[in-house]
Amino acid sequence: MLKGKEMRYLTRKDVESLNITMAEFIDVMEMVYCEKGKGQVIMPPKAPMHPRQFASITAMPGCIPALDASGVKVISGFTSNYAIGMDYIHGLYVLTCPETGAPLSVMDCVWLTGMRTGAVTGMTARHLAKKDSSAVTIVGCGMQGRVSLDALMCVMGGLKDIYVTDVVDKTLTSYVEEMRCKYVGLNIVPVHTDGLENAVRQSDIVVTCVPSDVNPDYEVIRREWLVKEGVTVIPVDVGVSFKPEALEASFYDKIYVDDIRQYQHFRQEGYALRAPETPPEIGKMLIDEIPGRVSDSERILAINIGTGLADLGAAKYIYDRALREDAGTMLPL
């Protein structure tokens, strides 16, 4: 490859064909957030623009010197796409050479985004969930609901009961059928509105994966449902599935975020308003600068909004694998 003269283009099919596992991505995410905890990264916080209601377009740059990597993701999420038969998320990742700035690769980032987000959930559960966790509630059965279960299965050895719900019956049915085939030993239980409270009350881990739009109609999980001792709450949707009081700072023994500046921007946008203003970052916990879970009785909340560093770590791992396997198409610049 001639840097500055050509680049490697990777379609979604190219990326998926590399067969990178969730377990691999979880380890990559842990390395990325350890570097963040040490302060050895560059990452401006993402600031989505909203060209219409319930729609966002976001640029997410990052640089990780330890990986010799830099780049930017441009991604959109349009809830209105569902009505016209299009995917909610679209986007591309541009990986650049940190020495010259020349583009190295352009790749589809839809699969990448789903996998790295699930991997961060897995990394979070590995360090913060009770080791004997057996019951999980997953709200939202799209791609993120799927990869979240995949990630939890990588790190939690004792899972037995998985309660899942979605506002679209067809999506819920499809999820249950797929995951029952994939994880034969699990008790995967479809839950409708009237059964969600009981599911959450029984769960050691609660993961919510609906589109991250501030909409009171999405708020379903109540504070009094999160009563199981030592519950770990991971709102992949930045908390939009929770009643405001369910994210009250005083309700939790420990609260973590993936990036404080980004988190504060999202609070200004109306997310997680009752959560604390300056919770610690999960990277500091990974490098033992602050404590993680110290007892099975602690109620823990981890708000991982998603960072450009996670995207960069995943993109660099994909690119390196593509180089070894000569995947994708070389294009002139």
C-alpha positions as CSV (number, residue, x, y, z in Angstrom):
1,M,0.0,0.0,0.0
2,L,1.3,3.4,-0.9
3,K,0.4,5.8,1.8
4,G,-1.1,9.0,0.5
5,K,-1.8,7.4,-2.9
6,E,-4.3,4.7,-2.1
7,M,-6.5,3.4,0.7
8,R,-8.3,0.2,1.7
9,Y,-12.1,0.2,1.4
10,L,-14.0,-2.2,3.6
11,T,-17.7,-2.8,3.1
12,R,-19.9,-4.2,5.9
13,K,-19.6,-7.6,4.3
14,D,-15.8,-7.3,4.2
15,V,-15.8,-6.3,7.9
16,E,-18.1,-9.1,9.0
17,S,-16.1,-11.7,6.9
18,L,-13.1,-11.1,9.2
19,N,-14.9,-13.1,11.9
20,I,-13.7,-11.0,14.8
21,T,-15.3,-12.3,17.9
22,M,-17.1,-10.4,20.7
23,A,-14.5,-11.7,23.2
24,E,-11.7,-10.1,21.1
25,F,-13.5,-6.8,21.0
26,I,-14.1,-6.8,24.8
27,D,-10.3,-7.1,25.3
28,V,-9.7,-4.3,22.8
29,M,-12.2,-2.1,24.7
30,E,-10.5,-2.8,28.0
31,M,-7.1,-1.8,26.6
32,V,-8.7,1.4,25.0
33,Y,-10.3,2.5,28.3
34,C,-7.1,1.7,30.3
35,E,-5.3,4.1,28.0
36,K,-8.0,6.6,28.6
37,G,-7.8,6.1,32.3
38,K,-4.0,6.9,32.1
39,G,-4.7,10.0,30.1
40,Q,-2.8,8.8,27.1
41,V,-5.4,9.5,24.4
42,I,-6.9,12.5,22.5
43,M,-10.6,12.6,22.1
44,P,-12.8,15.7,21.7
45,P,-16.3,14.9,23.1
46,K,-18.9,14.1,20.5
47,A,-21.6,16.7,20.0
48,P,-24.5,15.4,17.8
49,M,-26.4,17.8,15.5
50,H,-30.1,17.2,15.1
51,P,-31.3,18.1,11.6
52,R,-34.8,17.0,12.6
53,Q,-36.6,15.6,15.7
54,F,-35.4,12.2,16.8
55,A,-32.4,12.3,14.4
56,S,-28.7,12.9,14.8
57,I,-25.5,13.1,12.8
58,T,-22.3,12.9,14.8
59,A,-18.6,13.1,14.1
60,M,-16.5,11.1,16.6
61,P,-12.7,11.6,16.3
62,G,-9.9,10.0,18.4
63,C,-6.2,9.3,18.7
64,I,-4.6,6.4,20.7
65,P,-0.8,6.6,20.5
66,A,-0.4,3.2,22.1
67,L,-2.2,1.7,19.0
68,D,-0.5,4.1,16.6
69,A,-4.0,5.0,15.5
70,S,-6.1,8.0,14.7
71,G,-9.4,8.5,12.8
72,V,-12.9,9.7,12.9
73,K,-16.3,8.1,12.6
74,V,-19.3,9.9,11.0
75,I,-22.5,8.3,12.0
76,S,-26.2,9.0,11.9
77,G,-29.2,7.7,13.8
78,F,-32.7,8.5,12.3
79,T,-35.6,6.9,14.1
80,S,-37.9,7.9,11.2
81,N,-36.0,5.4,9.0
82,Y,-37.9,2.5,10.5
83,A,-41.1,3.7,8.8
84,I,-39.5,3.6,5.3
85,G,-37.8,0.2,5.8
86,M,-34.3,1.6,6.3
87,D,-31.8,0.9,9.1
88,Y,-31.7,3.3,12.0
89,I,-28.0,3.7,11.9
90,H,-25.7,4.6,8.9
91,G,-22.0,5.6,8.9
92,L,-18.4,5.3,7.8
93,Y,-15.1,5.2,9.6
94,V,-12.1,7.0,8.2
95,L,-8.8,5.6,9.7
96,T,-5.8,7.8,9.2
97,C,-2.1,7.6,9.5
98,P,-1.1,9.4,12.7
99,E,2.3,10.3,11.3
100,T,1.2,11.8,7.9
101,G,-2.6,12.3,8.2
102,A,-3.1,10.3,5.0
103,P,-6.2,8.1,4.9
104,L,-5.5,4.4,5.4
105,S,-9.0,3.0,5.2
106,V,-12.6,3.9,4.8
107,M,-14.9,1.2,6.3
108,D,-18.6,0.7,7.0
109,C,-19.1,1.4,10.7
110,V,-22.6,0.0,11.4
111,W,-21.4,-3.5,12.4
112,L,-18.4,-1.9,14.1
113,T,-20.6,0.4,16.2
114,G,-22.8,-2.3,17.3
115,M,-20.0,-4.6,18.3
116,R,-17.9,-2.1,20.1
117,T,-20.9,-0.9,22.1
118,G,-21.8,-4.4,23.1
119,A,-18.2,-5.0,24.0
120,V,-18.1,-2.0,26.3
121,T,-21.2,-3.4,28.0
122,G,-19.4,-6.7,28.4
123,M,-16.3,-5.0,29.8
124,T,-18.4,-3.1,32.2
125,A,-20.2,-6.2,33.4
126,R,-16.9,-8.1,33.8
127,H,-15.7,-5.5,36.3
128,L,-18.9,-4.2,37.9
129,A,-21.6,-6.9,37.9
130,K,-21.8,-9.4,40.7
131,K,-19.8,-12.5,39.8
132,D,-22.8,-14.8,40.5
133,S,-25.2,-12.8,38.4
134,S,-27.8,-15.1,36.9
135,A,-30.7,-13.0,35.7
136,V,-30.7,-10.2,33.1
137,T,-33.3,-7.9,31.7
138,I,-32.7,-6.5,28.2
139,V,-35.0,-3.7,26.9
140,G,-34.8,-3.4,23.1
141,C,-34.3,-6.4,20.8
142,G,-32.5,-4.8,17.9
143,M,-28.9,-5.2,17.0
144,Q,-27.7,-3.7,20.3
145,G,-30.0,-6.1,22.3
146,R,-28.4,-9.0,20.5
147,V,-24.8,-8.0,20.9
148,S,-25.3,-7.0,24.5
149,L,-26.4,-10.6,25.3
150,D,-23.4,-11.9,23.3
151,A,-21.1,-9.7,25.3
152,L,-22.6,-10.7,28.7
153,M,-22.3,-14.4,27.7
154,C,-18.6,-13.8,27.2
155,V,-17.9,-12.5,30.7
156,M,-20.7,-13.8,33.0
157,G,-20.4,-17.6,33.5
158,G,-23.6,-18.1,35.5
159,L,-26.4,-16.5,33.4
160,K,-29.6,-18.5,33.4
161,D,-32.6,-16.3,32.9
162,I,-32.8,-13.6,30.2
163,Y,-35.9,-11.4,30.2
164,V,-36.3,-9.5,26.9
165,T,-38.8,-6.9,25.7
166,D,-39.5,-4.7,22.7
167,V,-42.3,-2.5,21.7
168,V,-42.5,-4.3,18.3
169,D,-43.9,-7.8,18.8
170,K,-42.3,-9.2,15.6
171,T,-38.9,-7.9,16.7
172,L,-39.3,-9.6,20.1
173,T,-40.4,-12.9,18.6
174,S,-37.5,-12.9,16.2
175,Y,-35.0,-12.2,19.0
176,V,-36.3,-14.9,21.2
177,E,-36.2,-17.5,18.4
178,E,-32.7,-16.5,17.4
179,M,-31.2,-16.4,20.8
180,R,-32.9,-19.7,22.0
181,C,-31.1,-21.4,19.0
182,K,-27.8,-19.7,19.8
183,Y,-27.8,-20.2,23.5
184,V,-29.6,-23.5,24.1
185,G,-29.0,-23.6,27.8
186,L,-30.5,-20.2,28.6
187,N,-34.0,-19.5,29.7
188,I,-34.9,-16.7,27.3
189,V,-38.3,-15.2,28.3
190,P,-40.2,-12.7,26.2
191,V,-41.7,-10.0,28.4
192,H,-44.6,-7.7,27.5
193,T,-45.5,-4.4,29.2
194,D,-47.4,-5.9,32.0
195,G,-44.5,-8.3,32.9
196,L,-41.6,-5.9,32.8
197,E,-41.7,-4.9,36.4
198,N,-41.4,-8.5,37.6
199,A,-38.5,-9.1,35.2
200,V,-36.6,-6.1,36.4
201,R,-37.2,-6.9,40.1
202,Q,-35.6,-10.3,39.5
203,S,-32.6,-9.2,37.5
204,D,-29.0,-8.8,38.6
205,I,-28.2,-6.9,35.4
206,V,-30.5,-4.5,33.5
207,V,-29.4,-3.3,30.0
208,T,-31.5,-0.9,28.0
209,C,-31.0,-0.6,24.2
210,V,-33.7,1.6,22.7
211,P,-32.9,4.5,20.4
212,S,-31.3,7.3,22.4
213,D,-34.0,9.9,21.9
214,V,-35.2,12.0,24.9
215,N,-38.9,11.1,24.8
216,P,-41.1,10.6,27.9
217,D,-42.9,7.8,26.1
218,Y,-39.8,5.7,26.4
219,E,-39.5,6.1,30.2
220,V,-40.8,2.8,31.6
221,I,-38.4,1.5,34.2
222,R,-39.2,2.8,37.7
223,R,-36.9,3.3,40.7
224,E,-38.8,0.9,42.9
225,W,-38.3,-1.9,40.4
226,L,-34.5,-1.9,40.9
227,V,-34.6,-3.6,44.2
228,K,-32.5,-6.7,43.8
229,E,-29.4,-6.5,46.0
230,G,-26.3,-5.6,44.0
231,V,-28.1,-4.8,40.7
232,T,-26.0,-3.4,37.9
233,V,-27.7,-1.0,35.6
234,I,-26.2,-0.3,32.1
235,P,-28.3,2.1,30.1
236,V,-26.8,1.8,26.6
237,D,-29.5,4.3,25.6
238,V,-28.2,7.0,28.0
239,G,-31.0,6.4,30.3
240,V,-34.0,7.2,28.2
241,S,-35.8,4.0,29.2
242,F,-35.8,5.1,32.9
243,K,-38.1,7.3,34.8
244,P,-36.0,10.3,36.0
245,E,-36.0,9.2,39.6
246,A,-34.6,5.8,38.6
247,L,-31.3,7.5,37.8
248,E,-31.2,9.6,41.0
249,A,-27.6,9.9,42.2
250,S,-28.4,9.1,45.8
251,F,-30.1,5.8,44.8
252,Y,-26.8,4.2,43.7
253,D,-23.7,3.2,45.7
254,K,-21.4,3.9,42.7
255,I,-21.9,5.5,39.3
256,Y,-19.4,5.6,36.4
257,V,-19.3,7.1,32.9
258,D,-17.1,6.5,29.9
259,D,-16.2,10.1,29.3
260,I,-17.0,13.0,31.7
261,R,-17.0,15.9,29.1
262,Q,-19.3,14.0,26.8
263,Y,-21.5,12.9,29.6
264,Q,-21.9,16.6,30.8
265,H,-22.8,17.6,27.2
266,F,-25.5,15.0,27.1
267,R,-26.9,16.2,30.4
268,Q,-27.2,19.7,28.9
269,E,-29.2,18.0,26.1
270,G,-31.7,16.6,28.7
271,Y,-30.3,13.2,29.4
272,A,-29.8,11.6,32.9
273,L,-30.7,14.9,34.6
274,R,-30.9,13.4,38.1
275,A,-27.6,11.5,37.8
276,P,-24.5,13.2,39.4
277,E,-22.8,16.1,37.6
278,T,-19.3,14.7,37.8
279,P,-19.2,10.9,38.2
280,P,-15.8,9.2,37.8
281,E,-14.8,7.6,34.5
282,I,-14.7,3.9,34.1
283,G,-11.1,4.0,32.8
284,K,-9.9,5.2,36.2
285,M,-11.5,2.1,37.8
286,L,-9.8,-0.1,35.2
287,I,-6.3,1.2,36.2
288,D,-7.2,0.9,39.9
289,E,-7.1,4.6,40.5
290,I,-10.6,4.4,42.0
291,P,-12.5,1.4,43.4
292,G,-14.9,-0.8,41.5
293,R,-17.4,-3.1,43.0
294,V,-16.3,-4.1,46.5
295,S,-19.4,-6.0,47.7
296,D,-22.3,-8.0,46.3
297,S,-24.7,-5.5,47.9
298,E,-23.7,-2.4,46.0
299,R,-26.2,-1.0,43.5
300,I,-24.1,0.3,40.5
301,L,-25.0,2.4,37.5
302,A,-22.7,2.7,34.4
303,I,-23.6,5.3,31.8
304,N,-21.5,4.5,28.7
305,I,-22.6,7.0,26.0
306,G,-20.1,5.7,23.5
307,T,-16.8,7.3,22.5
308,G,-14.7,7.9,19.5
309,L,-11.9,6.0,21.2
310,A,-14.0,2.8,21.3
311,D,-14.7,3.3,17.6
312,L,-11.0,3.9,16.9
313,G,-9.9,0.8,18.8
314,A,-12.4,-1.4,16.9
315,A,-11.5,0.2,13.6
316,K,-7.8,-0.3,14.0
317,Y,-8.3,-3.9,15.1
318,I,-10.4,-4.5,12.0
319,Y,-7.9,-2.8,9.7
320,D,-5.0,-4.8,11.1
321,R,-6.9,-8.0,10.5
322,A,-7.9,-6.9,7.0
323,L,-4.2,-6.2,6.2
324,R,-3.2,-9.7,7.3
325,E,-6.0,-11.3,5.3
326,D,-5.8,-8.8,2.3
327,A,-9.5,-8.1,2.7
328,G,-11.4,-5.3,1.0
329,T,-10.7,-3.2,-2.1
330,M,-7.7,-0.9,-2.7
331,L,-8.9,2.4,-4.1
332,P,-6.8,5.4,-5.4
333,L,-6.9,8.7,-3.5
